[in-house]
Amino acid sequence: MRQAIYFMVISALSFTMMNLFVKYLVHFSAAQLIMFRSVGSLVFTMSFLHYKKIPMLGSKRTLLIARGLAGVTSMGLFFLAVPYLPIGTAVSLRYTSPIFAALLAVVFLRERIASVQWSFFLLAFAGVLVIKGFDPDIHLVGLLLVLCSALASGFVYILINKIGHNDHPVVIVNYFMWISFIVGGTFSIFYWTTPRGIEWLLLLSLGVFGYFGQLFMTKAFQSQVTNKVVSLKYIEVISTMLAGIVWFGDRYPVLSIMGTAMVILGLLLNILYKTKKHT
């Protein structure tokens, strides 16, 4: 239990650092952020697959490519949304992706949503409306971009479900990073800003923090106490909001904070319901 908690806290803090650097580097194009985010992670995924002698191309290649395209779409939309929103708000709104995943699963996987889950989803979406209605710093363009990012992330969940256990998780991530590198690198040709000094290091660190955030979250979820540590996943939202206040001077009205709490509560209740249902 203690080890799982450590893993989740390290994961949340790693993602927080990545979020803050993304906000700090918003003067670079989303394409460049995508490219550097992928390069930093590819160092680890390629090394791991080579060391473990795992075939890099995988078996379900069409689905792996589709997952990569959905992932880079979600990432790109999130990076485009960040300049329009306080970073903590952007992160909390992107966390609505499990709701979109559940709705998409009804259509593509023929799964059923329990009545009580609908109430959780309504609570979360009500929180989104509260944030938009009472936070003057919420730009409509940013809100739409980040919700579209969450929708694309929902498709990622569906595609990973389709891939199943046929391919190693690192193979799936490796595809995602290579496709991100190709897409981001291609568009960077047209939207390039030359980094200066420490900006090179900060850009490359996006992939490092992203990789370790994912790695330690996976380790925590692989433990036998998933239902007890899953709530710690939302430390990322809280820590990003607090750091955004200190670093960028972000402001969060009381009702906006209440809306964020509604989003997190709705998502958390849904996760706990699903976890209890399958135990």
C-alpha positions in Angstrom: 0.0 0.0 0.0 2.7 2.5 1.0 4.7 1.7 -2.2 1.6 2.2 -4.4 1.0 5.6 -2.8 4.6 6.6 -3.5 4.2 5.5 -7.1 0.9 7.6 -7.5 2.4 10.7 -5.9 5.6 10.5 -8.1 3.3 10.0 -11.2 1.2 13.0 -10.2 4.2 15.2 -9.6 5.8 14.1 -12.9 2.7 15.0 -14.8 2.5 18.3 -12.9 6.0 19.3 -14.0 5.2 18.4 -17.6 2.0 20.5 -17.4 3.9 23.5 -16.0 6.6 23.3 -18.6 4.0 23.1 -21.4 2.4 26.3 -20.0 5.8 28.0 -19.7 6.6 27.0 -23.3 3.4 28.2 -24.9 5.3 30.6 -27.2 6.4 27.5 -29.1 3.9 26.0 -31.6 1.8 23.0 -30.5 3.6 21.0 -33.3 7.0 21.7 -31.7 5.7 20.7 -28.2 4.4 17.5 -29.7 7.7 16.7 -31.4 9.8 17.4 -28.3 7.4 15.5 -26.0 7.7 12.5 -28.2 11.5 12.6 -28.5 12.0 12.6 -24.8 9.8 9.5 -24.4 11.2 7.6 -27.4 14.6 7.4 -25.7 13.0 5.3 -23.0 10.5 3.2 -25.1 13.0 2.3 -27.8 15.7 1.4 -25.2 13.2 -0.8 -23.3 12.0 -2.6 -26.3 15.5 -3.2 -27.6 16.7 -4.4 -24.2 13.8 -6.8 -23.7 14.0 -7.9 -27.3 10.3 -7.1 -27.9 9.2 -6.8 -31.5 8.6 -3.1 -32.1 6.0 -3.4 -34.9 3.5 -5.4 -32.8 0.7 -7.5 -34.1 -2.4 -5.3 -34.4 -0.7 -2.6 -36.5 -3.8 -0.9 -37.9 -5.2 -0.4 -34.4 -1.8 0.6 -33.1 -1.6 3.3 -35.8 -5.1 4.4 -35.1 -4.3 4.7 -31.3 -1.3 6.8 -32.1 -3.3 9.1 -34.3 -6.0 9.5 -31.7 -3.4 10.1 -29.1 -1.5 12.8 -31.0 -4.8 14.5 -31.8 -5.7 14.6 -28.1 -2.2 15.9 -27.2 -2.2 18.5 -30.0 -5.7 19.9 -29.0 -4.6 20.1 -25.3 -1.4 22.0 -26.2 -3.5 24.4 -28.4 -6.0 24.9 -25.5 -3.3 25.7 -22.8 -2.7 29.3 -24.0 -6.4 30.1 -23.5 -6.9 28.6 -20.0 -5.3 28.5 -16.6 -3.2 25.4 -16.6 -5.0 23.8 -13.6 -8.3 24.3 -15.3 -7.1 22.8 -18.6 -5.8 19.7 -16.8 -9.0 19.2 -14.8 -11.2 19.6 -17.9 -9.1 17.1 -19.8 -9.8 14.6 -17.1 -13.4 14.4 -18.4 -12.0 11.9 -21.0 -13.3 8.8 -19.1 -16.8 10.1 -19.5 -16.4 10.3 -23.3 -14.7 6.9 -23.2 -17.8 5.4 -21.4 -20.2 7.0 -23.9 -18.1 5.8 -26.9 -17.9 2.3 -25.3 -21.7 2.1 -25.5 -21.5 2.7 -29.3 -18.4 0.7 -30.2 -18.1 -1.9 -27.5 -21.8 -2.3 -26.7 -21.1 -1.7 -23.0 -23.8 -0.6 -20.7 -23.8 2.4 -18.4 -25.5 2.0 -15.0 -28.1 4.5 -14.0 -25.9 5.7 -11.1 -23.0 6.3 -13.5 -25.2 8.8 -15.4 -25.6 10.8 -12.3 -21.8 10.9 -11.8 -21.4 12.1 -15.4 -24.0 14.8 -15.0 -22.3 16.0 -11.8 -19.0 16.3 -13.7 -20.5 18.1 -16.7 -22.3 20.4 -14.3 -18.9 21.2 -12.9 -17.7 22.1 -16.4 -20.6 24.5 -16.7 -19.9 26.1 -13.3 -16.3 26.6 -14.3 -17.2 28.2 -17.6 -20.0 30.3 -16.0 -18.0 31.8 -13.1 -14.4 31.9 -14.2 -13.7 35.1 -16.3 -10.4 33.6 -17.4 -12.1 30.7 -19.3 -12.0 31.4 -23.0 -14.6 29.6 -25.0 -12.1 28.5 -27.7 -9.8 27.0 -25.0 -12.8 25.2 -23.4 -13.9 23.7 -26.7 -10.3 22.6 -27.6 -9.7 20.9 -24.3 -13.1 19.1 -24.4 -12.3 17.9 -27.9 -8.9 16.8 -26.5 -10.8 14.8 -23.9 -13.1 13.3 -26.6 -10.0 12.2 -28.6 -8.6 10.7 -25.5 -11.8 8.8 -25.1 -11.2 7.2 -28.5 -7.7 6.2 -27.2 -9.4 4.1 -24.4 -11.6 2.4 -26.9 -8.7 1.5 -29.2 -6.6 0.2 -26.4 -9.5 -2.0 -25.4 -9.6 -3.3 -29.0 -5.9 -4.0 -29.0 -6.2 -5.9 -25.7 -3.2 -7.9 -24.5 -2.0 -8.8 -27.9 0.7 -6.2 -27.8 3.0 -5.1 -25.0 2.0 -1.7 -23.4 5.4 -0.2 -24.3 4.8 -1.2 -27.9 1.5 0.8 -27.8 3.3 3.8 -26.3 6.1 3.5 -28.8 3.7 3.7 -31.7 2.1 6.7 -30.1 5.5 8.5 -29.7 6.7 7.7 -33.2 3.5 8.9 -34.8 3.6 12.0 -32.6 7.2 12.6 -33.7 6.3 12.3 -37.4 3.2 14.5 -37.1 4.8 17.1 -34.8 8.0 17.1 -36.8 6.2 17.6 -40.1 4.1 20.6 -38.9 7.1 22.0 -37.0 8.7 22.8 -40.4 6.0 25.4 -41.0 5.7 26.6 -37.4 9.2 26.6 -36.0 10.7 28.8 -33.3 14.3 28.2 -32.5 14.7 27.4 -28.7 17.3 29.3 -26.8 19.5 28.1 -24.0 17.7 26.2 -21.3 14.6 26.0 -23.5 16.1 23.0 -25.3 16.4 21.2 -22.0 12.8 22.1 -20.9 11.4 21.0 -24.2 13.1 17.6 -24.1 12.1 17.2 -20.4 8.4 17.1 -21.5 8.9 13.6 -22.7 10.9 12.6 -19.7 8.3 13.7 -17.2 5.5 12.3 -19.4 7.2 8.9 -19.5 7.9 8.7 -15.8 4.4 9.9 -15.0 2.9 7.1 -17.1 5.4 4.6 -15.8 4.7 5.1 -12.1 1.0 5.4 -12.6 1.1 2.0 -14.3 3.1 0.5 -11.5 0.6 1.8 -8.9 -2.3 0.4 -10.9 -0.5 -3.0 -11.2 -0.6 -3.3 -7.4 -3.3 -5.1 -5.5 -4.6 -1.9 -3.9 -5.8 0.0 -7.0 -9.1 0.9 -5.5 -7.4 2.5 -2.5 -4.9 4.7 -4.4 -6.9 5.6 -7.5 -8.1 8.9 -5.9 -4.5 10.0 -5.6 -4.5 10.3 -9.4 -6.2 13.7 -9.0 -3.3 15.1 -7.0 -2.1 16.2 -10.5 -5.0 18.6 -10.8 -4.6 20.1 -7.3 -0.8 20.4 -7.6 -1.0 21.9 -11.1 -3.5 24.5 -9.9 -1.4 25.4 -6.9 1.8 25.6 -8.9 0.0 27.7 -11.6 -1.0 30.2 -8.9 2.6 30.5 -7.7 4.3 30.4 -11.1 1.9 32.1 -13.5 -0.3 34.1 -11.2 -3.4 32.1 -12.2 -6.6 33.1 -10.4 -9.4 30.7 -9.5 -12.7 32.2 -8.2 -14.4 30.2 -5.4 -17.2 29.0 -7.7 -14.6 27.9 -10.3 -12.8 25.8 -7.6 -16.2 24.4 -6.7 -16.8 23.5 -10.3 -13.4 21.8 -10.5 -14.3 19.8 -7.3 -17.6 18.7 -8.9 -15.7 17.4 -12.0 -13.2 15.5 -9.9 -15.9 14.1 -7.6 -18.0 12.9 -10.4 -15.1 11.2 -12.1 -13.8 9.7 -8.8 -17.3 8.3 -7.9 -17.5 6.7 -11.3 -14.0 5.1 -10.9 -14.8 3.9 -7.4 -18.2 2.5 -8.6 -16.5 0.5 -11.4 -13.7 -0.7 -9.1 -16.2 -1.9 -6.5 -18.3 -3.5 -9.2 -15.4 -5.6 -10.5 -14.2 -6.7 -7.0 
